[in-house]
Amino acid sequence: MKLDILLGLQWGDEGKGKVVDVLTQHYDVIARFQGGPNAGHTLEFNSMKHVLHIIPSGIFHSDKINIIGNGVVIDPIAFQKEIEDLENMGFKPTQNLFISNKAHLILPTHRWIDAMWEEQKEKENEKIGSTLKGIGPAYTDKIARTGFRICDITTRYFYKKFKSIYQHHTDLLIRNSFKPKEDITTVITEWFLSLQTILRFKLIDNEYEMNNYLKEGKKVLAEGAQGTLLDIDFGSYPFVTSSNTVAAGACTGLGVAPAHTGQVIGIVKAYCTRVGAGPFPTELLDETGNLLRKQGHEFGSTTGRPRRCGWLDLVALKYSIMINGVTEIVLTKADVMDNFDMIKVCTHYKVGETIINHFPTELNEDIVPVYKDFKGWKQNLSDIKDYEKLPPPFKEYVAFIERETEIPIRIISTGPDRNQTIIKT
């Protein structure tokens, strides 16, 4: 049995949460392999909207195992809030959610360092657009080998290690004359108390568990956060996240060898969005961009920030497909453009007089997108359940993407609810 991987192929917010929820019925195990509470996976069913930040999107299926892998960074306070929300809705996450012993913890001081860094960058006009959740500083400590892991909570050296890390962080904040806006004592107390919520769950060595599941013939789906173009190595650096969001990250984030990976399912919006700073070649700074934002409810599910909107970018998409070895595509949010007279797709970039079809290492303002125009379908897609009943202009749009990417589109999402899904055979 192989590990399938599901991830975003753009700058995040592609609709991964809904798709995982829809596909969960075909899997036994759903596992998050990177990122932290900067992710926001939104699911809608039974006329209710749910937003998950750390917990895998298969959690609403009580008969499925959900795992937070070693590649994830966990804020105990945010995790506690998420668990309380689930339990208040009648779910019992302690029964089907496991946490890796090797996952790293986000301390309150990580969040304050994050804010300090972003404040400094803003003064230098180099602001990244961080969610200020402490993700970057937590991964920094992980790479510096000074991080605080889940397995540390139950050891006898717990307080000694915490004190050492906390002192190091506060010294850094003091040297930079940064004072947190929160009451430090209150937040630290809350953080310590929230660790008790983590200890209610089964803590596992996920590399053994994952490989045993595969050996037993269980079907496993690895769930990515953010998107390919935010990958720390292959994204639009430095305007990226702090982990490997690409398919290879599933191996290191869960402890599974590349030989055990199977399908790579790439999620693509029918247009593009981006949150925070950084280059965005097809961004629309006009009424069309505003309409996409309004129709698509494009506001960050974690931060609430308005998302920047633009046309679908095939140059970037082909790059993401190559990096990830994508085997099938899920197309989301096409219904957002139901009323558009004309829809554009970027097929190439123009730099000066040169046409290029590769995603450059340095994206800059010299890049001008080259577009192909499509006639809008001018029809409500949200109630259509059969691919053959979709309007011809929309099917032409789908066929064009398939031809250009050479990857089949297997699933089409026509709305936020789990039932608004078309399986294309």
Protein Blocks (a to p, Z undefined) as FASTA:
>chain_A
ZZdddddfbegjnopmmmmmmmmmmpmbdcdfedcfkbccdddeehiacddfklccklmp
mkbccdddfkbccdfklmmmmmmmmmmnopafklmpccdfkbccddfklmmmmmmmmmmm
mmnopagoiahlommmmmmmmmnopaccfklmmpmklmmmmmmmmmmmmmmmmmnopacf
bdfklmmmmmmmmmmmmmmpccddfklmmmmmmmnopacddddehjfklcfklmccfbbc
fbdfbfklmmmmnopafklpccddddddfbdcdededddfkbccbfklmmmmmmnopacf
klopacddddddfklmmmmmmmnopabdcdehklmmmmpfbdcddfbdcehjaccfbdcf
bdcfkbccdddddddfkiafklpcbfklpcfklmmmmmmmmmmnopacfbdcfbjbfklc
cddZZ
